[in-house]
Amino acid sequence: MEQSLPWVCIPGFMLDETLWNDLVSYLPKQQPICHGSLTDGDTISTIADSIVRHAPERFVLLGFSLGGYVARSIAARYPQRVAGLVLIATSLRDDTPAQRKAKIDTLDIQRHLRFRGIGRIAIVKTLRPDNNNNETLINRIRAMSERLGFGELEKQSILDRSTPVGQEISCPTLIVAGEQDQMRSMEEFQELQHFIPQAQSIVIANSGHMIPLEQPEKLAQTIQKWLQKNLLSDTYDC
């Protein structure tokens, strides 16, 4: 059966594949969806390699937040596999020394406690202001992190996010930012634009960092429209 290229979707920090459920609900039923996980590997490159090993031969790659770092690694190292790249609410920047120390200090405290998922204060920072008391959404994010567990929190917190020297992205690329994102600044959005000169970009209104959860319909429409305009005559047999 001939279908459009599959999408390989990579979630963000302490999030799992259910991050994409709402977005998928707004896609045509025949759109193939594959999920990449951040759990297989202890560096950006080894996680990238694991995802590619389990991916279709050719695909459109979506990376959200931390998943965007992995997606860039895949696109740079496996250009023949990636037909198009969508970077959502992500950045080029590594952690600053202060950010890294804060993460390590937090891990040291939580190591002696029962891990019940990411805390409410941290989750609220990822949402647009009018979702600060959206208990359904907050609990959904917390549950994803609780399912992944403390070991995964420890690994993801200390990942080296620095961009390798010479990394180049050659495929068609779309960069998506949330208008009310408190986690990633417009300066970071612009840095990505300069880093990938061929990239097109869009800012989605009425969304914080969690674009796939706060604006899934708009995100789905944006990606589909971009793909129709910029790619893809490629098909594959399922």
C-alpha positions in Angstrom: 0.0 0.0 0.0 1.6 3.3 -1.1 1.6 6.0 1.6 3.2 9.3 2.4 6.5 9.2 4.2 6.3 8.2 7.9 7.0 10.8 10.6 9.5 9.9 13.3 8.6 11.9 16.4 11.1 12.4 19.2 9.7 13.8 22.5 11.5 16.2 24.9 13.0 16.1 28.4 11.3 13.5 30.6 8.4 13.1 28.1 7.3 9.9 26.3 5.6 9.1 23.1 2.2 10.1 24.4 3.3 13.7 24.0 2.3 13.3 20.4 -1.2 11.8 20.9 -3.1 15.0 20.4 -1.2 16.0 17.3 -1.7 12.6 15.7 -5.4 12.9 16.3 -5.4 15.9 13.9 -3.6 14.0 11.1 -5.1 11.9 8.3 -5.6 8.3 9.5 -3.3 7.0 6.8 -0.4 9.1 8.0 2.3 6.6 9.3 3.7 7.7 12.7 6.8 6.2 14.3 8.1 7.1 17.8 11.7 7.7 18.7 12.7 7.4 22.4 15.3 9.3 24.4 15.8 6.3 26.7 18.1 4.2 24.5 21.6 5.7 24.9 23.5 8.0 27.2 24.7 10.6 24.8 22.9 12.6 22.1 24.7 10.6 19.4 24.0 7.2 20.8 20.3 8.1 21.3 20.3 9.3 17.6 21.9 6.0 16.4 19.3 3.9 18.3 16.4 5.8 16.8 17.8 5.5 13.3 18.3 1.7 13.7 14.6 1.3 14.4 13.3 4.0 11.9 12.0 3.5 8.4 14.4 3.8 5.5 13.3 7.4 4.8 11.2 9.6 7.0 10.2 13.1 8.1 11.8 13.8 11.5 10.1 15.8 14.3 12.1 16.8 17.4 10.6 18.6 20.4 12.8 20.5 22.8 15.6 18.1 23.9 14.4 15.8 21.1 15.4 18.6 18.7 19.0 18.2 19.7 18.8 14.5 18.8 16.9 15.2 15.6 19.6 17.6 14.5 22.2 14.9 15.1 20.2 12.4 13.0 19.7 14.9 10.2 23.4 15.8 10.1 24.8 12.2 10.4 22.1 10.4 8.3 21.2 12.9 5.6 20.2 10.2 3.1 17.5 9.0 5.6 15.9 12.3 6.5 13.6 13.9 3.9 12.6 16.8 6.1 13.2 18.1 9.6 10.8 19.9 12.0 12.4 21.4 15.1 9.9 22.4 17.7 10.6 24.6 20.8 14.3 23.7 20.8 17.7 25.4 20.8 21.4 25.2 19.9 22.5 26.1 23.4 24.2 23.8 25.9 23.5 24.2 29.6 25.5 27.0 31.3 27.7 26.0 34.2 25.1 27.5 36.6 22.3 25.5 34.9 24.3 22.3 35.1 25.1 22.8 38.7 21.4 23.5 39.5 20.4 20.2 37.8 23.1 18.2 39.7 22.0 19.8 43.0 18.4 18.9 42.3 19.4 15.3 41.4 21.3 15.0 44.7 18.2 16.0 46.7 15.8 13.8 44.7 18.1 10.8 44.8 17.1 10.1 48.4 13.4 10.6 47.8 10.7 8.6 46.0 10.5 10.0 42.5 6.9 11.0 41.7 7.6 12.9 38.5 8.7 16.4 37.7 7.4 19.0 40.2 4.5 21.3 39.6 6.6 24.5 39.6 8.8 23.1 36.9 5.9 22.0 34.8 4.0 25.3 35.1 7.0 27.1 33.6 6.6 25.0 30.4 3.0 26.2 29.9 1.4 29.4 28.7 0.1 31.5 31.7 -3.6 30.6 31.3 -2.7 26.9 31.7 -1.0 27.4 35.0 -4.0 25.8 36.8 -4.8 23.3 34.1 -4.7 20.2 36.3 -5.4 17.8 33.5 -2.4 19.0 31.5 -0.1 19.3 34.5 -0.9 15.8 35.6 -0.4 14.5 32.1 3.1 15.9 31.9 3.9 14.8 35.4 2.7 11.2 34.6 5.0 11.0 31.6 8.0 11.9 33.7 7.0 9.5 36.5 6.7 6.6 34.0 10.2 7.3 32.8 11.6 7.3 36.3 14.5 8.8 38.3 17.2 7.0 36.3 16.1 8.6 33.1 15.8 12.0 34.9 19.4 11.6 36.0 20.7 10.7 32.5 18.7 13.3 30.6 19.6 16.1 33.1 23.4 15.7 32.5 23.4 15.1 28.7 26.0 17.1 26.9 23.9 19.3 24.6 26.7 21.1 22.8 26.6 21.2 19.1 29.4 19.2 17.4 31.9 21.3 15.4 31.0 21.1 11.7 27.4 19.9 12.2 25.5 20.7 9.0 21.8 20.3 8.2 21.1 20.0 4.5 17.5 18.8 4.3 14.4 21.1 4.2 13.8 22.3 7.7 11.0 24.0 9.6 11.6 25.7 12.9 8.6 26.2 15.2 8.5 28.3 18.4 5.8 29.1 20.9 4.9 32.8 21.3 4.7 32.5 25.1 7.6 30.0 25.6 9.3 30.7 28.9 11.9 27.9 28.4 13.3 28.9 25.0 13.8 32.6 24.1 13.3 34.3 20.7 17.1 34.8 20.6 17.5 31.0 20.6 14.9 30.7 17.9 16.8 33.2 15.8 20.1 31.4 16.5 18.6 28.2 15.0 17.4 30.2 12.0 21.0 31.5 11.4 22.5 28.0 12.0 20.2 26.4 9.3 20.0 29.0 6.6 17.6 27.2 4.4 15.1 26.7 7.3 11.7 28.3 7.3 10.3 29.3 10.6 7.0 30.1 12.3 5.9 31.3 15.7 2.6 29.7 17.0 0.4 32.1 18.9 -1.2 31.2 22.3 1.3 28.6 23.2 4.0 28.1 25.8 6.8 25.6 25.5 4.5 22.6 25.2 3.3 23.3 21.7 2.3 19.6 21.0 0.0 19.7 24.0 -1.2 23.3 24.0 -1.7 23.8 20.2 -1.7 20.3 18.7 -4.2 21.2 15.9 -2.3 24.3 14.8 1.0 22.4 15.0 -0.4 19.5 12.9 -1.8 22.0 10.3 1.5 23.9 10.2 3.6 20.9 9.6 1.3 19.4 7.0 1.1 22.7 5.1 4.9 23.1 5.1 5.4 19.5 3.9 2.9 19.9 1.1 4.6 23.1 -0.1 8.2 22.0 0.3 8.5 18.3 0.0 7.2 15.5 -0.5 6.5 13.4 -3.5 8.4 10.6 -1.7 6.3 7.5 -0.8 7.0 4.2 0.7 5.4 0.8 0.9 4.2 -0.3 4.3 
